[in-house]
Amino acid sequence: MVIPVKKEVCSTGIEELDMKMSGGIPLGSTVLVTGCSGSGKTTLCMQFLFNGARKGERGVFFTITEPLFKLTKNLEGFAFYDKKLIESGMVNIIDLRIISERLGLDTEKYTVEDAGALLDILKDIADELDVKRLVMDSITALCYRLQTREMIRDFIFKLGTSLAVMKCTTLLTSEVPPQTFKFSQYEIEEFISDGILFLGDIDRKGDLIRTLQVIKMRGTDHSRTKFALNISAQRGIELVPLLKSTEFEAFLKR
C-alpha cells in the first residue's frame, strides 16, 4: 500500500482561500496575483505577509510603484495590520526604486547587467532576512523596465528557482486592464509562475462585484470556482460563493 506524502503548504491565513487550495499554496511556489486596479491585489498580499508573521514566518514586500508612507497609511484601517510586526522586522517593506538608485541603475530601463545585479540583491535580502514569504508589487512595472521577453523570462525563472530552494513562497502582482480575462501584460509571467490567482469583477445590477478564481496551482488539488471577494476592515479579504443578489447583498451588510 502506497501512503501519499503530505505536501508542505504555506497557508495564506485567508480561510476560504486556503480551503480552495487544499490547505494553502505549495511551499516554495511563485504565484501570480493578477487583476485590474482596485481588485484587491495589494491587500491580499499584505494580509498574506502579516498572517505569516504571526506564525513566525518573516516576510518582505518589495514595492516598485507606491511610496512606503502611502502603503502603510492604507494598511492602518485593517484588523490584520500590526505596526509591531513591522518594527520587529517580521514584516519588511522595501522600495525597490531606492535600491536601484543605490546600485547606480537606471530606474526606468534595465540592461542585462542591471537585471542581474537587481536579482542578486533581491536574493541577498531574502537570504539575509531569512524570509519565508516574499511579495513583489508589481511584476508588471518591473517587466516594463526589463524591456525584452527574454530578460523577463530569465529574471522571473531565476528569482523563483532561487527562492524555492529557500522554501520561500512568492507572490507577484500583475496589472491587467479591467473587464479582460488576461493574466499579464507581457503574456510570459503566467507560464513561469507555479500558480495564478485571478482577481476580476462582474457587473450585477450596476454594481461591480469583485471576484477571485484560482486558475492554476501546481502541486495541489484546487477549486477553479469563481468566488465573490469582499474587502472589509475587520477581516480584510473574504470570499463567498457567487450567491443570488439578495443573499450577496445581505452578506455585504454584515
N, C-alpha and C positions, 0 to 999 in steps of 0.2 A: 504494500500500500504506500503510495506516494503522498507525503504530507506537504501541502503547499507552504512555501516560505512566506511569512508575513512581511510585506514590504514596508520599509520605514516611510512615514509621511510627515509632511510639515503642515500642521493644522493652521488654517487662516485665522481661526478663532471666531469666524462668522459661521455659526452653527449650521444654517441652512445650506451654505455653500460647501462646507465640509461634507455634509451628507450626500450632496450631489456627486462628490468625488471619492466616495468610499473612505472617508476619513480625513482627506486633505490632499495636498499636492505632493506627489512623489518627491522625496528628499533629493536635493541637488538639481531639480529641474529649472529650466529657463522658460518662463511663461509670459506670453504677450497679453497685456491687458489693453484691449483696443476699443475705441469709441470716439464719438464726436465731443466737442467742447461741452462741458456741463453734464456729462453722462455719469460721473462718479468715480472716474479712474483714480484720481489722486486720493480721494477719501478712502477708497478700498485699499489702496497700497499703504497708506498711513495706518489704517486700522490693523492691517497685516503685521506691520512693524511693531506697533505698540502692544498688540496681543502677544507677539513673540517675546518681547522684552519682559513682560510679566511672567513668562515661563523661564526666564533666564537666558534667552537667546538674543544676543546682541545683534542690532541691525543698523544699516546705513541707507540713507536716502540721498541720492545724487540728483540735484535739480539743475536744469540747463536753461530754463526759460523764466522761472519765477523767483524773485528775491526771497531770501530767507525770512525776513520780517513779515512778509505777506503770508508765507506758508504757515508760520507758527501762529499768526493772528487768526487765520481761518480755522485753525485746529481748536482754538480755545473754547469754542462752543460745544464740542463733542465730549461725551462722558468717557470715551476711551482714551482721551488725551490726558497725559500726566507729565507736567513740566519736570518733575523729579527724575523721570526716566531719561530726559534729555540731559539734565545737569549731571547725572551719574554716568553718562556715556553709554547707556544701554541702547539709546536711540540717537544716532548721529545724523545730522542734516548738513550736507556739504554742497556748496555752489561750485559746479564743475567749471564755470566760466572763470572763477578766481584761480582754480588750479591751472587752467590753460594759460592764463596770463602769467602766473608764476613760473611756468615751464617755458615761457617765451614763445608760445604757439599763437598762430593767427586764430583768433576766436571765431572767425567766420568761415574759414576754409582750411581743412587739414590736408597735409601731404601724407604719403605713406609713412614717412618717418614720424610725423606728428601723431598719426593714429597709433603707431607702435609705442611711442612714448606715453601717450594717454592710457593705452591698455595696460602698460606696465605699472603706472601709478595707481590705477584702479585696483589692480590685483594686489599691489603692495599695501594699499589702505585696507582692503578686505582682510588680508593676511595679518597685518599688524593689529587690527582691532579684533581679530578672530570673530568676524561676523558670520552668522548663520542665515541671515536674511538680508537681501540687497534689493534696492529699488532704483531704477533709472527713469527719470521723468523729464523729458520723454526721449525715447529712442528715435522718434521722427526728427526731432531737432538735431540730434547727433548725426543721424544719417545724412541730413542736409549738408552738414559740414564735411562728411566723408567723400562726397561727390560721386564716386563710381560704384556700380553694383558689386564689383569685385572687392573693393575696400569694405563695403557694408557687410557683405557675407563673411569675409575673413575676420572682421572685428567681432561680430556677434558670435560666430562659431568659437573663436579663441577665448572670448570672455566667458561664454557658457561652459566650455570644457574646463577652464581653469577653476571656476567657482564650484563646479560639480565635484571636482577632486576634494575640495574643502568641505563638501556636503553643505554648500551654501545654496539656498533656494532664491532664485532671482525673478523679479517682476519687472518687465519693461513696458512702459506705457506707450501706446501708439495712437496718434491722432488721425482720424479719418473724417471725411465730410459727413454731414448729417443725412439721415434717410438713405444710407447706402450700405449694402451688405458687402463690405470690403474690410480687410484686416490690417492693411498698412498702405502707406503712400508709395513705397518702392516695390511692394509685392515680393520681397525677399525674406523679410523678418519672420513671416509666419512659417516658412519652410525650415528655418533654422531652429525655431523655438520648439520646445517639447509640448507646450500647451498653449491654448488660446482661450481667453475669457472675453467674450464679445458683449459690450455694453451698448445697447441700442435704445430705440424708443418706438412706440406705436401711438397713433392718434386714436383717442377714444372720446367721442363726443366733444371734440375741440380741445381736449386736454392731452398733452404729451406725457405718456406713461413711460418711465424708464424701465428697461428690461435687461436681463443678464442671461447669457446662454454659454455653456461650456462647449465649445466647438470641437476641441480635441484635448486630450491629456494622456500622453504616453505613459504606460506603466501602471495604469489603474482603470478599473471599470468606472464609468461615469455616465450620468444622465445628460442627454442633449436637449432636454425640455427647456423651453423658454420660460423664464420666471419674471414676474414683476419685481422691480427693485425700488425700494424706498430708502431715503436718507433721512434719518431722524437724529436730533441732538442726543437723545438718550441711548439709542442702540447703534448709531452710525448706519452702516449698510445692513439692510434686512431684506430677505427675499420671501415672496409668497407666490403661490400659483396664480396664473392669469385667470382670475375669477370673473363672474358676471359683474357688470358695472356696479350694481347696488352693494354687492359684497365687498368689492375692492374699495369703494368709497367709504364704507364702514371701517375697513382696515386702516385707511389713511387718517381717519379721525380718532384713532385710538389714543 
